[in-house]
Amino acid sequence: EATLDLAERRRIRSAIRELQRQELERDEETLASKRFRPERSSHRQDDKENWPQYRRLEEEQQAALAALSEQLEAITSVEELTKLLRAAGEYEERKLIRAAIRKLRAEEIE
């Protein structure tokens, strides 16, 4: 509601600012507590148990990327590479394909 008393308006604005300041402090405390959570020991144990599986998957992915890289060198058409790019699901695959497209376009310009 509107009030004509200037002193009352000042008190209201001051109260609003104080509430906003308190809300910001609570938000900052919440963020800080989320940001600096201690690591759970069970999580570390899970990592140790899954490390060989993770390592194997990483090696398989590296082998697949190497095979893809060899395949891309044999392709000489930007259209074919674009089709592969649209069909690719992994970031690393798309990255390799985009690099091959850039290389072909640079060769065409030369």
C-alpha positions as CSV (number, residue, x, y, z in Angstrom):
1,E,0.0,0.0,0.0
2,A,1.1,3.6,-0.6
3,T,2.1,5.8,2.3
4,L,2.8,9.5,2.3
5,D,5.0,9.5,5.4
6,L,8.7,9.8,4.2
7,A,10.1,8.3,7.4
8,E,7.9,5.3,7.1
9,R,9.0,4.9,3.4
10,R,12.6,5.0,4.5
11,R,12.0,2.3,7.1
12,I,10.2,0.1,4.6
13,R,13.0,0.5,2.0
14,S,15.6,-0.2,4.7
15,A,13.8,-3.3,5.8
16,I,13.5,-4.5,2.2
17,R,17.3,-4.0,1.7
18,E,18.0,-5.9,4.9
19,L,15.9,-8.8,3.7
20,Q,17.6,-8.8,0.3
21,R,21.0,-8.7,2.0
22,Q,20.1,-11.7,4.3
23,E,18.8,-13.6,1.3
24,L,22.0,-13.0,-0.6
25,E,24.1,-14.2,2.4
26,R,22.0,-17.4,2.6
27,D,22.5,-18.0,-1.1
28,E,26.3,-17.4,-0.8
29,E,26.5,-19.8,2.2
30,T,24.6,-22.5,0.2
31,L,26.8,-22.1,-2.8
32,A,30.0,-22.2,-0.6
33,S,28.8,-25.4,1.1
34,K,28.0,-27.1,-2.2
35,R,31.3,-25.9,-3.7
36,F,33.6,-27.2,-1.0
37,R,32.0,-30.5,0.0
38,P,34.5,-33.0,1.3
39,E,34.9,-36.1,-0.8
40,R,33.2,-39.2,0.5
41,S,35.5,-42.1,1.2
42,S,33.0,-44.5,-0.5
43,H,33.3,-42.5,-3.7
44,R,37.0,-42.9,-3.7
45,Q,36.5,-46.7,-3.1
46,D,34.2,-46.8,-6.1
47,D,36.8,-45.1,-8.2
48,K,39.4,-47.7,-7.2
49,E,37.0,-50.5,-8.1
50,N,36.0,-49.1,-11.4
51,W,39.5,-47.9,-12.5
52,P,40.4,-51.0,-14.5
53,Q,37.1,-50.8,-16.4
54,Y,37.5,-47.1,-17.0
55,R,41.0,-47.6,-18.2
56,R,39.9,-50.4,-20.6
57,L,37.1,-48.2,-22.0
58,E,39.5,-45.3,-22.5
59,E,41.9,-47.5,-24.4
60,E,39.1,-48.8,-26.6
61,Q,38.0,-45.3,-27.3
62,Q,41.5,-44.3,-28.2
63,A,41.8,-47.3,-30.6
64,A,38.5,-46.3,-32.2
65,L,39.6,-42.7,-32.7
66,A,42.9,-43.9,-34.3
67,A,40.9,-46.1,-36.7
68,L,38.6,-43.2,-37.5
69,S,41.5,-40.9,-38.1
70,E,42.9,-43.4,-40.7
71,Q,39.5,-43.7,-42.3
72,L,39.2,-39.9,-42.6
73,E,42.5,-39.6,-44.3
74,A,41.2,-41.8,-47.1
75,I,38.1,-39.7,-47.7
76,T,38.5,-36.8,-50.2
77,S,35.0,-35.4,-50.3
78,V,33.7,-32.7,-48.0
79,E,30.2,-34.0,-48.5
80,E,31.1,-37.5,-47.2
81,L,32.8,-35.9,-44.2
82,T,29.8,-33.8,-43.5
83,K,27.5,-36.9,-43.5
84,L,29.9,-38.6,-41.1
85,L,29.9,-35.4,-38.9
86,R,26.1,-35.5,-38.7
87,A,26.1,-39.2,-37.8
88,A,28.9,-38.9,-35.2
89,G,27.8,-39.1,-31.6
90,E,31.0,-38.5,-29.6
91,Y,32.7,-35.1,-29.2
92,E,36.1,-36.5,-30.0
93,E,34.8,-38.1,-33.3
94,R,33.2,-34.8,-34.3
95,K,36.4,-33.0,-33.5
96,L,38.5,-35.3,-35.8
97,I,35.9,-35.0,-38.6
98,R,35.8,-31.2,-38.4
99,A,39.6,-31.1,-38.5
100,A,39.6,-33.3,-41.6
101,I,37.0,-31.0,-43.3
102,R,39.1,-28.0,-42.5
103,K,42.2,-29.7,-44.0
104,L,40.3,-30.6,-47.2
105,R,39.0,-27.1,-47.6
106,A,42.5,-25.7,-47.1
107,E,43.9,-28.0,-49.7
108,E,41.1,-27.0,-52.1
109,I,42.0,-23.3,-51.6
110,E,45.6,-24.0,-52.3
